[in-house]
Amino acid sequence: MDLLSSQLTREGYEIIQAASLDNLKDAIKAKDKISLSLVDVSGFDETIWSYCEQLHLYRIPYIVISPQRSVIIQRGSTKHGASALLVKPLRVVELLECIHTLLGD
């Protein structure tokens, strides 16, 4: 995610990274400062979806990033209110288009 963070910073976005569920929980508390969230579900179990639900409840659009195309992740993303689902390896152009669309810029 450091490469992705660097790319987004170069594009002018302010980044808050959360590498663990505890970090994510803390980041969500700053909901007034978050315009969009990128959630890489790699390495997390089903509990990640409860955090995604919180983002959805706070009306924070979020993009799920998946390590592979998976019906289970696609269903979970849809069920828990994801704005989009992207599969690794990410194409930066596609990610930026998605971000611009969701942020309306």
C-alpha positions in Angstrom: 0.0 0.0 0.0 3.0 2.4 0.3 3.2 2.6 -3.5 -0.5 3.3 -3.7 -0.2 5.9 -1.0 2.6 7.6 -2.8 0.7 7.7 -6.0 -2.4 9.2 -4.4 -0.3 11.7 -2.5 1.3 12.8 -5.8 -2.3 13.2 -7.1 -3.0 15.7 -4.3 -4.9 13.4 -1.9 -4.3 13.4 1.8 -3.8 9.8 3.1 -4.6 8.2 6.4 -3.3 4.6 6.5 -4.8 1.9 8.6 -2.8 -1.4 8.5 -4.8 -3.2 11.2 -8.4 -3.4 12.4 -7.5 -1.3 15.4 -6.0 1.4 13.1 -9.1 1.3 11.0 -11.3 1.6 14.0 -9.4 4.7 15.0 -9.5 6.2 11.5 -13.2 5.7 11.3 -13.6 7.8 14.4 -12.3 10.7 12.4 -15.2 10.3 10.0 -15.6 14.0 9.4 -12.1 14.1 7.9 -12.7 11.1 5.5 -14.1 11.7 2.0 -13.4 8.2 0.7 -11.9 4.9 1.9 -9.9 2.3 0.1 -10.3 -1.1 1.9 -7.8 -3.8 0.9 -9.4 -6.9 2.3 -6.2 -9.0 1.9 -5.3 -10.7 5.1 -8.5 -9.9 7.0 -11.3 -12.2 8.0 -15.0 -11.7 8.0 -14.8 -9.0 10.7 -13.6 -6.5 8.1 -17.2 -6.3 6.9 -18.4 -4.8 10.2 -15.9 -1.9 9.7 -17.1 -1.5 6.1 -20.7 -1.3 7.4 -19.6 1.5 9.7 -18.1 3.4 6.7 -21.4 2.9 4.9 -23.5 4.0 7.9 -21.3 7.2 8.1 -22.0 7.7 4.4 -18.3 7.4 3.6 -18.0 5.9 0.1 -15.4 3.1 0.0 -13.7 1.0 -2.6 -12.9 -2.6 -1.8 -9.6 -3.9 -3.2 -9.4 -7.6 -3.5 -6.4 -9.8 -4.1 -8.4 -11.9 -6.6 -11.8 -12.0 -8.3 -14.1 -13.8 -5.9 -17.8 -14.2 -5.8 -17.7 -14.2 -1.9 -15.8 -10.8 -1.8 -18.1 -9.4 -4.5 -21.2 -10.4 -2.5 -19.7 -9.0 0.7 -18.8 -5.8 -1.0 -22.3 -5.3 -2.4 -24.0 -6.4 0.8 -22.1 -4.0 3.0 -22.4 -1.0 0.8 -19.2 -0.7 -1.1 -19.2 1.9 -3.9 -16.9 -0.2 -6.0 -14.7 -3.3 -6.1 -11.3 -3.4 -7.8 -9.1 -6.5 -8.2 -5.3 -6.6 -7.9 -3.1 -5.8 -9.7 -4.6 -2.3 -9.7 -4.5 -0.2 -12.7 -3.8 3.3 -11.4 -5.8 5.0 -14.2 -8.8 2.8 -13.3 -8.5 3.6 -9.6 -8.1 7.3 -10.2 -11.2 7.4 -12.5 -13.2 5.6 -9.8 -12.0 8.0 -7.1 -12.7 11.0 -9.2 -16.2 9.7 -10.0 -17.0 9.0 -6.3 -15.7 12.3 -5.1 -17.2 14.2 -7.9 -14.0 16.0 -9.0 
